[in-house]
C-alpha cells in the first residue's frame, strides 16, 4: 500500500530536515526521503567536518606561537597527528548525526532511506507529485503526498578534462577523506571553500598554492575583505595567484603528485604539488529525481521557483536550498524551509533577500559579511558612505593576540540606512549576527552605535564602526 502523507521532503540536509520538523510542528504528517545520511552535505561533507579541521589547525597554530603569550613551548615536542585530527572530526559528525536522527523520532517524522523519484499522474494520484522510492534494502515504496518539498542539495562542480581520482586530484568532498596530510597542495578556486582549505592546510604546515581565475580572492565579497584575507594568507606562507586560468589538458598525475600549467597575466606558469583540490563552485542535484515527469522547470542546473513562495511550476511542489541556486548556505536553506512550510500551511511568509543572508568564511582570520558591498552599492547608483575600524584598536583583540582585520559598515548617505557590514578578524562569524539582527529590524547606524556594548569585547568594534557613520562619533 502507498504511504499517504501531508508533506514529502526529498532530501535530508539542513533544508530538508528543517522543513520536515517545521511541517510536523504545524501538525502535518511528514515523510522525509534521503538516499545517504540525514544531515546532508553540511553535516557529512561540508560545514561541520571542515570547521572541525579548521579548529584543530587553529589550536596547532596557537601552540606554535605560544611564546607570544609568554608560554614556553618546545616545538619539537608537539606535532600534527592526522589520524587523531580526523577521528575528532568524525566523532563530532557522528554525534550531530545521532542528534538529527533523534529529532526525526521526536517529531514523529517517517524516514525512508533510499532514492526518491517524483512520478507523473498515476493510479496513486491524479496529479504529479507522488514519489517512487527505491529503498536501500532493495525494497520499494510509493509516497503519495499533498505537498512535496525538494531539498536535494548540491555537489562540487568539476572542471572538465582533469584526471580526478579521489586521492591526488579531488574535490573538497574527497579531500575530507584524506588519510594523511599532504606536504604540498594546489588549490584551484579562491572562493570560500578554497580560502578555508588554504588557511587550514597552511596552519598545519602544508605548502599551499591558491589559484583564482578572478583578479582577487573572494570575488563576491567587498574588495577590502579580499585584500585583507589575501594579505593574511600570504603573510603565513600561502602562495596566492590571481588572474590565472588552469589549463586542464596539461594536467598530469604521477607517483610524485600532480603537475599542471596555468595562464596568468605574466605568462604561463607550471605548478606542481603532491595533491590538487578543485573548489570552483557547486551545482544543484536536480538530475534523476523525476523533474521530467512534472512541470517543474530548471535553469542553469538549478530549479526555478517563485522567489516569494518557493513554489515551482507545480504549485504543490516547492524547492529550497542549494537545489535552487542563489545563496548556497545551510542557514539560507533553513530559512527557505521555513518560508515554504509557512506558505503551504496557509501563512504569508516573508523571504529574506539573498544579500541579507550572512556570509561567513572560517579561515584565519575569519571573515563575515551581510548586505551590499561598497562597490556593488555604488554600481547600483546608491550614494554611500563607509566607516572602517581596525581590530588593533580593540583591547580584547590585543588580549587575544588577534589584531589582524577590521570592521567596516556601509550606509546610504542620503537616507542613513545601513546597507552592509563586512568583518575580517577573530570571531567575525559570531559578530555578524548583530548586523543580521540590525538588518531584520531595519536599524540605522546610530541606533546600533548607541546600544551599550560591554567592555572589553570584540563587539565594541561594531559599535565604533556604526558611530563612525553617524554624527555622534566614536572613540577612535
PyMOL commands that set and color helices and strands:
alter all, ss='L'
color gray80, all
select helices_A, chain A and resi 14-25+40-45+47-64+66-69+75-77+82-106+172-175+192-204+223-235+291-293+321-324+330-344+354-356+374-379+391-393+395-400+428-440+445-450+460-469
alter helices_A, ss='H'
color red, helices_A
select strands_A, chain A and resi 3-10+30-34+110-119+130-135+140-150+154-156+169-171+184-188+207-211+239-241+245-254+257-264+267-273+275-278+282-284+298-299+302-303+317-319+359-361+367-371+384-390+406-412+418-424
alter strands_A, ss='S'
color yellow, strands_A
deselect
rebuild
show_as cartoon
